[in-house]
Amino acid sequence: MAITDWPPEHRPRERLLAGGAAQLSDAELLAVLLRCGRRGRSAVECSAQLLARFGGLRPLLAAPGGIAMNESGLGPASWAMLQAALELGRRNLRSVLRERDALASPGSVRAFLSAWLRDREIEIFAGLFLDSQNRLIAAEELFRGTLTQTSVYPREVLRRALELNSAAVIVAHNHPSGVAEPSAADRLLTASLKSALGQLDIPVLDHLIVGAERCFSFAEAGIL
């Protein structure tokens, strides 16, 4: 049965408009966004099957476009819409950091970094460059690595901080393994970055490691 044949109080779009998006299931939200119904199956049923095929929402959103677009019900237009929605979410989180003290909003920093780095297939080293009030000037991908490591050059991080007239820096990288625990190399890198930027009085406020389920904070662990 098509969604248009459902009672209005059961239709995902009408429920969203009446009570907000939070009350909808993942399948219902996808149905509102993608409108991917087919003959004999509603958009909600198609969305639920798509989620089941990928193993949930996160694997679907993290899937490479070529793989996802080969799946039934998800063509180039739908994939583009999903990617646009994801990027809007990231930009909204970034705008929060531009308006607030990053140290006073650790949850916002974690949410932004998780949305940006969590499901990447290779290691990405990124920098959040802050002004004198710890508000975000720029968030940039600085180095790319492999599945297990990234070559990071503290001098280049310092150079970029000076170019942006940054007063402080937060650095971050992801662990594609999903385990958000610092390695010995991560600890050495953190010390090198702190030393290099400290020579010009640019503090490294934190180094976060983004894993599958959480972010590890060097500052919170007391090892910065």
Phi and psi in degrees as a GROMACS rama.xvg file:
@    title "Ramachandran Plot"
@    xaxis  label "Phi"
@    yaxis  label "Psi"
@TYPE xy
-68.5661  151.57  ALA-2
-60.09  -32.2762  ILE-3
-63.8236  -18.5978  THR-4
-90.1172  -6.45073  ASP-5
-75.7784  156.385  TRP-6
-59.6827  141.612  PRO-7
-52.2802  -36.6304  PRO-8
-71.1437  -8.86575  GLU-9
-103.535  -10.1563  HIS-10
-76.3601  133.797  ARG-11
-57.0978  -44.1629  PRO-12
-64.8772  -42.6254  ARG-13
-66.7038  -38.7535  GLU-14
-64.7457  -38.9427  ARG-15
-62.598  -46.5567  LEU-16
-65.3121  -33.433  LEU-17
-81.3452  -37.8739  ALA-18
-129.521  2.22773  GLY-19
97.2525  160.824  GLY-20
-74.8319  -23.8128  ALA-21
-62.829  -25.0779  ALA-22
-80.7242  -10.3905  GLN-23
-84.8824  147.952  LEU-24
-74.316  168.876  SER-25
-58.157  -42.6266  ASP-26
-64.6562  -39.0198  ALA-27
-68.5799  -39.5605  GLU-28
-63.9066  -43.374  LEU-29
-62.0835  -38.9406  LEU-30
-62.8896  -41.0593  ALA-31
-62.8359  -41.2027  VAL-32
-75.6104  -44.4169  LEU-33
-96.274  -26.546  LEU-34
49.7797  51.8735  ARG-35
-100.848  32.8576  CYS-36
-65.6052  152.873  GLY-37
-131.773  169.373  ARG-38
-57.628  123.092  ARG-39
87.4431  -7.34239  GLY-40
-136.466  133.414  ARG-41
-74.6781  167.808  SER-42
-61.9546  -34.8982  ALA-43
-66.4518  -42.2716  VAL-44
-64.9964  -41.006  GLU-45
-64.323  -40.7428  CYS-46
-66.4075  -41.1313  SER-47
-62.5968  -39.6204  ALA-48
-67.0593  -37.4672  GLN-49
-64.8048  -43.4192  LEU-50
-63.6821  -40.6005  LEU-51
-65.1945  -36.9134  ALA-52
-65.7252  -36.9905  ARG-53
-92.0346  -13.3902  PHE-54
90.6824  20.7185  GLY-55
127.042  178.046  GLY-56
-69.6438  -47.3096  LEU-57
-60.1121  -47.9844  ARG-58
-60.9104  -34.5587  PRO-59
-64.542  -48.146  LEU-60
-69.3022  -26.4436  LEU-61
-89.0274  -8.72744  ALA-62
-67.3899  141.472  ALA-63
-58.9146  146.163  PRO-64
-57.2909  -39.4688  GLY-65
-61.803  -38.045  GLY-66
-72.626  -47.7261  ILE-67
-62.9569  -38.8489  ALA-68
-74.4944  -12.2516  MET-69
-84.43  -9.92791  ASN-70
-81.1927  144.356  GLU-71
-57.2409  129.908  SER-72
90.2605  -0.216073  GLY-73
-131.137  89.4749  LEU-74
-93.0931  -173.338  GLY-75
-57.446  -40.0608  PRO-76
-65.8456  -42.6972  ALA-77
-67.2335  -40.7655  SER-78
-63.0632  -42.0534  TRP-79
-61.6987  -38.4982  ALA-80
-65.5516  -40.8334  MET-81
-62.5214  -44.5814  LEU-82
-65.8964  -36.4421  GLN-83
-64.6863  -41.2165  ALA-84
-64.406  -40.5898  ALA-85
-61.8211  -44.8021  LEU-86
-68.0062  -35.2329  GLU-87
-60.5126  -41.5322  LEU-88
-62.0524  -43.9449  GLY-89
-62.7828  -42.6685  ARG-90
-67.7594  -33.0279  ARG-91
-64.9443  -43.6976  ASN-92
-64.1834  -39.1943  LEU-93
-64.145  -37.629  ARG-94
-65.6346  -31.5307  SER-95
-62.1669  -41.5595  VAL-96
-70.4908  -25.2113  LEU-97
-72.5948  -21.0186  ARG-98
-102.46  -16.0315  GLU-99
-123.436  158.806  ARG-100
-67.1586  118.616  ASP-101
-61.7568  -35.1278  ALA-102
-69.8767  -26.6112  LEU-103
-86.8052  -5.75679  ALA-104
-130.166  57.3118  SER-105
-60.9263  -30.8801  PRO-106
-65.2884  -37.8249  GLY-107
-67.9807  -38.5049  SER-108
-62.7451  -46.4862  VAL-109
-63.3919  -42.3542  ARG-110
-62.6482  -42.3921  ALA-111
-65.4984  -47.6153  PHE-112
-65.112  -37.7431  LEU-113
-64.533  -44.4673  SER-114
-63.7672  -30.7534  ALA-115
-85.3469  -42.4091  TRP-116
-115.326  -17.4134  LEU-117
-57.0669  -46.7079  ARG-118
-103.441  22.0248  ASP-119
-73.8303  144.829  ARG-120
-82.9884  -16.264  GLU-121
-125.598  164.88  ILE-122
-72.2214  133.503  GLU-123
-123.106  129.704  ILE-124
-106.333  126.094  PHE-125
-127.74  157.88  ALA-126
-127.219  137.011  GLY-127
-106.068  113.68  LEU-128
-99.1848  124.637  PHE-129
-115.098  154.105  LEU-130
-87.9257  -171.619  ASP-131
-67.1409  -15.5019  SER-132
-104.46  16.852  GLN-133
62.122  27.4908  ASN-134
-95.1111  149.449  ARG-135
-69.3719  126.528  LEU-136
-90.9138  -48.4485  ILE-137
-155.896  147.745  ALA-138
-120.039  116.922  ALA-139
-132.191  142.406  GLU-140
-79.4431  120.084  GLU-141
-101.698  -38.7029  LEU-142
-143.269  147.792  PHE-143
-118.717  146.035  ARG-144
-128.447  -141.128  GLY-145
-115.3  -163.052  THR-146
-65.7144  -27.2127  LEU-147
-121.384  -13.1979  THR-148
-157.774  161.315  GLN-149
-138.841  136.543  THR-150
-85.7059  119.879  SER-151
-118.802  134.301  VAL-152
-114.832  104.733  TYR-153
-53.131  -34.4302  PRO-154
-61.2609  -36.8297  ARG-155
-70.8033  -35.5795  GLU-156
-64.1166  -43.3762  VAL-157
-62.3073  -44.4767  LEU-158
-58.6547  -42.7846  ARG-159
-69.1171  -36.9046  ARG-160
-61.576  -39.6701  ALA-161
-68.9399  -40.6231  LEU-162
-59.9329  -35.9736  GLU-163
-90.6763  2.50959  LEU-164
53.5524  44.6716  ASN-165
-80.6058  139.637  SER-166
-92.8704  -19.0959  ALA-167
-160.908  163.692  ALA-168
-138.064  141.328  VAL-169
-116.425  129.236  ILE-170
-110.524  158.869  VAL-171
-157.462  152.015  ALA-172
-149.836  161.787  HIS-173
-102.139  156.051  ASN-174
-112.589  104.575  HIS-175
-56.6691  -22.1958  PRO-176
-65.1423  -19.9466  SER-177
92.508  -9.5378  GLY-178
-92.2978  114.977  VAL-179
-92.8468  61.1358  ALA-180
-123.232  138.972  GLU-181
-74.8214  137.943  PRO-182
-87.7934  172.991  SER-183
-60.6791  -38.5169  ALA-184
-64.8118  -37.0491  ALA-185
-63.1475  -39.5176  ASP-186
-67.1185  -42.6701  ARG-187
-64.5651  -41.4625  LEU-188
-61.9913  -43.1322  LEU-189
-60.2959  -43.6006  THR-190
-63.9657  -40.148  ALA-191
-65.3277  -42.3132  SER-192
-64.2043  -44.7503  LEU-193
-60.104  -41.4538  LYS-194
-67.9179  -46.3441  SER-195
-64.3426  -47.8195  ALA-196
-74.8734  -29.2662  LEU-197
-65.1098  -24.5631  GLY-198
-61.8809  -24.88  GLN-199
-114.737  25.2834  LEU-200
57.3074  38.0782  ASP-201
-110.434  101.668  ILE-202
-72.8214  143.815  PRO-203
-91.0789  106.399  VAL-204
-74.8206  -29.0296  LEU-205
-167.534  157.979  ASP-206
-128.648  118.872  HIS-207
-111.741  138.377  LEU-208
-109.449  122.246  ILE-209
-94.1313  118.586  VAL-210
-109.567  -168.274  GLY-211
-68.7571  -37.8431  ALA-212
-119.031  -14.5225  GLU-213
-154.705  170.294  ARG-214
-113.577  133.064  CYS-215
-92.8017  131.803  PHE-216
-110.642  120.65  SER-217
-63.7767  -38.2786  PHE-218
-64.6915  -46.4032  ALA-219
-66.7176  -30.3395  GLU-220
-80.2504  -7.6467  ALA-221
73.8301  27.0069  GLY-222
-121.935  22.1917  ILE-223
